[in-house]
Amino acid sequence: MPDIEEWKMLVERAVRPTPVKALHYLGITYQSCSKPALMACSDNHDYVVKWYMPSRMIVNDQIIGILGKALGAPVPEVSLVELVPDLIHADPALNHFRAGICHGSRFIKDVSENRENFNFTYVQENRTRFALLAVLYGLAFVAGDHQFLYKKQSPRLVYSHDHGHFFPKGPDWTVESLDRAPKSTLDDTIIQKCDFTTTEITEALQPLQKVDNPCIAMAVAAPPEHWGCRLRSALPWQYTLRSEEIVCWP
């Protein structure tokens, strides 16, 4: 396990992802607290875009999205999205945005319009997906808001989204609150809802090998400093979730 100075070096050397550019507002603004907007971007994908808020919600979203992709968990791919003034001024629906680098979650087509709770846990494809989410949520120590989307067509695949309330104290986490966090474990809520077998959990833990120290450093380095924290100069948590360290599992 690297010490804090080694972590700082890894974070400082990590390459922040290159932002995509928002090209067009697609006329949809979601009615949640951050009022994200759907935008077509320069990589030929559509993203649900969030602007910086006076908390660390999009910091959490960005970090969990990167770690989720590394695990192969069913989460939207995330990106930094560059938003220019002309695009904001072209539509009053975007007047709560500011020009600059925003958080983007790649839009998933043909899923439920509203967030849902636990459903379709008996579907075999979802057993694997929920088990991976139990591992991902455990990486954050605390998953403060379990919400899911499901494909409208069979087999009703599950996706996790909107991870702004993860980590101890959620979007208001501090270095101190993260330092006081207990050792990571599998997410207890998902474990109870899905009643996994030992084999299902063992298989879900295997992708942790891909979440190595450089991967963690890249996730921590991704959020820009103007999002409310200087992540490139200090590591906000220490990585402790390893398959041999899982607790609360027989």
WOVEN-V288723 format. One record per backbone hydrogen bond with DSSP energy under -1.0 kcal/mol. CO is the residue of the C=O (numbers start at 0). NH is the residue of the N-H. E is the energy in kcal/mol with one decimal. If there is no record, write none. Layout:
BEGIN
co->CO nh->NH e->E
co->CO nh->NH e->E
END
This chain:
BEGIN
co->2 nh->6 e->-2.3
co->3 nh->7 e->-2.3
co->4 nh->8 e->-1.9
co->5 nh->9 e->-2.2
co->6 nh->10 e->-2.7
co->7 nh->11 e->-2.6
co->8 nh->12 e->-1.7
co->19 nh->81 e->-3.4
co->20 nh->41 e->-2.0
co->23 nh->39 e->-2.4
co->27 nh->37 e->-2.6
co->29 nh->31 e->-1.5
co->31 nh->34 e->-1.1
co->35 nh->29 e->-2.8
co->36 nh->48 e->-3.4
co->37 nh->25 e->-2.7
co->38 nh->46 e->-2.9
co->39 nh->22 e->-3.3
co->39 nh->23 e->-1.6
co->40 nh->43 e->-1.6
co->44 nh->40 e->-2.4
co->45 nh->106 e->-2.9
co->46 nh->38 e->-2.7
co->47 nh->104 e->-2.2
co->48 nh->36 e->-2.1
co->49 nh->102 e->-2.4
co->52 nh->54 e->-2.5
co->55 nh->59 e->-2.3
co->56 nh->60 e->-2.5
co->57 nh->61 e->-2.3
co->58 nh->62 e->-2.3
co->59 nh->63 e->-2.7
co->60 nh->64 e->-2.0
co->61 nh->65 e->-1.9
co->62 nh->66 e->-2.4
co->63 nh->67 e->-2.7
co->64 nh->68 e->-2.0
co->65 nh->69 e->-1.9
co->66 nh->70 e->-1.9
co->67 nh->71 e->-1.2
co->67 nh->72 e->-2.4
co->72 nh->74 e->-2.1
co->73 nh->159 e->-2.8
co->76 nh->105 e->-3.4
co->78 nh->103 e->-2.5
co->79 nh->19 e->-2.6
co->80 nh->101 e->-3.6
co->81 nh->21 e->-2.7
co->82 nh->99 e->-2.4
co->83 nh->87 e->-1.3
co->84 nh->88 e->-2.6
co->87 nh->90 e->-1.2
co->90 nh->93 e->-2.0
co->91 nh->94 e->-1.9
co->93 nh->96 e->-2.0
co->99 nh->82 e->-3.0
co->101 nh->80 e->-2.6
co->102 nh->49 e->-3.0
co->103 nh->78 e->-2.3
co->104 nh->47 e->-3.2
co->109 nh->151 e->-2.5
co->115 nh->147 e->-2.6
co->122 nh->126 e->-1.7
co->123 nh->127 e->-1.3
co->124 nh->128 e->-1.4
co->125 nh->129 e->-3.3
co->126 nh->130 e->-1.8
co->127 nh->131 e->-1.9
co->128 nh->132 e->-1.8
co->129 nh->133 e->-2.0
co->130 nh->134 e->-1.4
co->131 nh->135 e->-2.5
co->132 nh->136 e->-3.1
co->133 nh->137 e->-1.2
co->133 nh->186 e->-1.8
co->134 nh->138 e->-1.4
co->137 nh->140 e->-1.7
co->139 nh->141 e->-2.9
co->141 nh->166 e->-2.4
co->146 nh->160 e->-1.1
co->147 nh->115 e->-3.0
co->148 nh->158 e->-2.5
co->149 nh->111 e->-1.9
co->152 nh->155 e->-2.6
co->156 nh->150 e->-2.3
co->158 nh->148 e->-2.6
co->162 nh->165 e->-1.3
co->166 nh->169 e->-2.6
co->168 nh->171 e->-2.1
co->169 nh->172 e->-1.4
co->170 nh->55 e->-2.5
co->173 nh->177 e->-2.0
co->174 nh->178 e->-2.4
co->175 nh->179 e->-1.6
co->177 nh->180 e->-1.2
co->186 nh->190 e->-2.1
co->187 nh->191 e->-2.5
co->188 nh->192 e->-2.2
co->189 nh->193 e->-2.2
co->190 nh->194 e->-2.1
co->196 nh->200 e->-1.9
co->197 nh->201 e->-2.6
co->198 nh->202 e->-2.4
co->199 nh->203 e->-1.7
co->200 nh->204 e->-1.6
co->204 nh->207 e->-1.7
co->205 nh->208 e->-1.9
co->206 nh->209 e->-2.1
co->207 nh->210 e->-1.0
co->209 nh->211 e->-1.7
co->211 nh->215 e->-2.3
co->212 nh->216 e->-2.6
co->213 nh->217 e->-2.2
co->214 nh->218 e->-2.0
co->215 nh->219 e->-2.4
co->216 nh->220 e->-2.2
co->217 nh->221 e->-1.1
co->223 nh->226 e->-1.8
co->224 nh->227 e->-1.7
co->228 nh->230 e->-1.3
co->229 nh->232 e->-1.2
co->241 nh->244 e->-1.8
END
